[in-house]
């Protein structure tokens, strides 16, 4: 998921609690792996309309190396964290000793994250933040699948399609892509950038959202709505998300509300009038054009 990195003690502990709660077991991962080829194949089939015949051959050849890298199971992750803590400086030795040999790896990590020794927890916090975030890995031709997405799949299929959209983006920059396909992609990106004031800052992620939505089933659960909730709090909706703007200047994604409404618009042709009215009352607006129409125009 697009969980933002957290570098303070409480933030690290909160992220770890999500990781611990949603980490899958070995059987869940094994079952998911059986669907890997089907998920990638379905994505390629549904996005093929963006490609010329020449480009489709190049993309399908590139995609032969696409694969998923799965996060460790809960037991593997907890043991990895425990080993990391055991290798840290002497300041954490008291925590390790306190848990005794009978303590689970989870007990060790939980106690460690409750200490005040933030500098000595830097290694484990880096690992926690890496594991919680799904991402496309360009050099590996792979999508790293987080524990949360693995455990909640297939409800999280939209997140996988978003990350596969990044792999498609990378592949479209390779050799063998026709000028026609490049023009189609450029036209779509221009359309996406025109949809709201900040869109040019988020064009790479907006493209992945666009390609991912093309690949989604019509009745797929919009994963964007999950991000409107406060996952490290009480699960209620986060009021700060109810804006088209992204309040985090370091985030490369459009705001959560913008992404949710863009998805709704692409599925239904427009956003509800009530949403448009609410945005106007906040002094915000966006032009939710269907950028598939622009790609169709190029195809003609």
N, C-alpha and C positions, 0 to 999 in steps of 0.2 A: 504494500500500500504506500501511498505517498505521505507517509508519516514523516514529519519534519524532525531532523536531528535535535537532540536535547543534550546539553552539556553540563547542566547543574545536577546536584545530587538528587533532589526530589524528582526532577524531570527524568533522570536516568532510572530511578526506582520505579516511577510510574510506567515508563516504557517497558521496563523489564516485567512489570506485572501483567501488561497486555501480552507480551511475548509468552510468559509462562501460562497464561490462561488459554491462549489460542494455539499453542504449539501442537502439531498433530503427532499421533503415534506412528510407529513404523508401518502398520498395516494401511493407514490412511494414505501415507506417501506412496506405498507400493501400488495401491489402487489407482491413485492419481496418475502415476507414471504410465499406466496402461492406456490412458486417454491422450497422451502427449501428441502422438502423430495425428490423431483425429482433430485435435484442437488447432494445430498448425495448418493442416490440410483445409479445414473449413475456413480459416482466416484467408488463406491464399485464394480459395475459390470465390469468396464473397467480395474480395477487393480486386479481383481480376478485371472488373469493368473499368478500372482506372488506367489500365495498361494497353498498349498496342500489342499486336501479336509478337513482334520482335522483342519487346520488353518483357512480355510474359515468359518467354523462353529463358531470358536472362535471370529473371526473378526466381523462377522455379528452380533453376540450377543453383542459384545462391542459397535458396531456402533448404536445399538438401542438407546443409550443415547446421540449420537452426535446431536448437534444442533447449530444454528447460534444465536449469540447475536448481535442485530442490534444497531448501533449508534443512538443517539437521532436525531429527525428531526431538521431542521434548527431553527425553532422557539423554540423548547425545549432546544437546545444547547445554543442559545443566551441568553435565560432567565437564564440558569444555570450559564453562565459566569457572567451575571449581578449580580446575587445573590452572587457569589463568590467575586466580586469586592466590593459589598456593605458590605461584612463581613471583608474586609481587614482593615488595619490600617488607621488612620485618614489622612495619606498622600494622599489617593485617594479620600477623601470626596469632595474635590474641584471639581474633575472630575465628580463625581456623581451629585453634585449640579449644575454644569455648564450645564448639559444636560437637566435639568428641568424634571418635571414629564411627559411631553409629548414626551420625546425622546424614541426611540425604544431601545431595548436591544442591537441591533447591533451598534447604535450610541454610547452608553456608552462604549462598549468594544473597538471600534475603537479609540475613544478619549483616553481611558486609555492606549492603546498600543502605542499611539503616545507620551506619556509622557516620562520623563527621569527616572521615579521611578522604575528602573528595579527590585530592591529587593522586592518591594511591589507587583510586578506582578508575583512573582514566582509561586503562586498557580494556577493562570489562565494559565500560560505557560505550567505547568505540565499537566493540563487538556487538553489543545489544542494538545499537543504532543501525549497524550494517544489516543485521538479520531481519529487522522489522520492515525494511523498505524494499519493495519490488523494484526491479530496474532492468532495462535492456543493456546488455553488455556487448558493445560494438565489436571489439576484437575477438571475443569468444563466439560471436554469432549466437548468443544465448539470451534467454530471459531468466533472471534469478526470481524464483517464486518464493515469496515470504511464507512463514508459518501460518499467518492469518489467512492468506488467500488459499493456501493448501487445505486448511481445515474447513473453510467455509465454501469451497468449491462444490457445486457449480454456480452458486450464487455470485461468486466473484469472477465469473468468466469475462465480464466487461473490463476488469483490470488487466487480465492477461491479453485481451485484444488490444488494449491501449499500448502495452509494452511491445507486442508484436508490430504495432503501428510504427514504433521506433525502429525496429529491425527492417521494416519495409522502407522507411525513410533512408536508412543507411544504405540499403541495397540499391535504391534509386540513384545514388551518387556513384555507383560503380560503372564499369564498362558494359557495353551492350545495351544500354537504355536508349531508346529512340528519341529523336528531337520532339516528336509528337507527344510522347509521354512526359518529357521534361516540361513542355509547354503546358500540358494539362495540370501538372503539379504546381507550376508557378502560378497559374490562374487560380487554382484552389487556395493557395497560400495568400494571394492578394485578397481574395474574398474573405478569408478568415481574419486577416489583419484589419479589414474595414468594418468589422462587426461591432467593435467598441473601442473606446479611446485608448485603452491599454493593450490591445490585442497584439500590436507589433512586438511587445516585450515578451510575449508568450507563444510566438508563432510555432516553435518546435513542438511544444506540448499540445497546442491547439490542433496541429496536424495529426498527432498521435490520437487525440480524442476523436477527430474526424474519421480517420481510418478505422479506429476501433469500433466506432458506432456503425459504420457500414457493415462490419463483420458481425455485430451483435444480432441476435434474434430479436424480432420486433417486441416480444414480451419479456425480454431480458430485464432483470432488476437493475435500475440505474445505480451504479456504485457511487456516483457523485453524491447522492443523498447521504451515504454513510459518513462522508467527510464533514457534513454539516453538524454531526453530533460530537459532543465532547467525550472522546474515548477515554481520556484519563480522569474524567470527573464522574458525574453521576449518570452519564449516558443521555442527558437531555440535550436539546439542540443548543448549539453555541451561537448566541446572538451576534457575535462579532462576524460570523459567516454570512449574515443576512445582508450582504452588500455585493455589488458586482466587482468591487475592487478587492484586490488581494492585499491584506494588511501586512503581509510578510514580504519585505523588499528583496529578500534572498531567494524566495521561491520562484521557480521558473514556470509555474502553472498559473493559468487564469484563476480568479477567485472561485471558491467552491460553489457559491450561488450561481455565478456566471456559467460554470460548467454544467450544473444541473439543469438550468434553463435552456442552455444550448442543446443539450441532449433531448430535452422535451420538445424543443422546436424542431429538431431534425426528425423526431419520431412522429410528430403530429402536425407539422406545417407552420406552427406559430406557438407562442407561449400564451397561457390563459390571460384573458383581459384583466382579471383580478390581479395577476402578477405584474402586468404592465402598469396598472393603476398604482399599485403599491410602490413600484420603482419610481414612478413620477413623483409620488409624495415624498420620496427620499431625495429627489433631485437627480436621479440616475436614469439612464436609458441605454438601450443597446439595439442594434439592428440585427436581429437574428435571421439573416438570410440563409437559404438552403444552398450551400456551396456546391452541392452535387449538381445543381442546375448549371453552374458555370463550367463544370467539367464536361457535362453533356454537350454544351454549346461548342466547346473545343473539339469534341469528337465528331461533330457535324462538319 
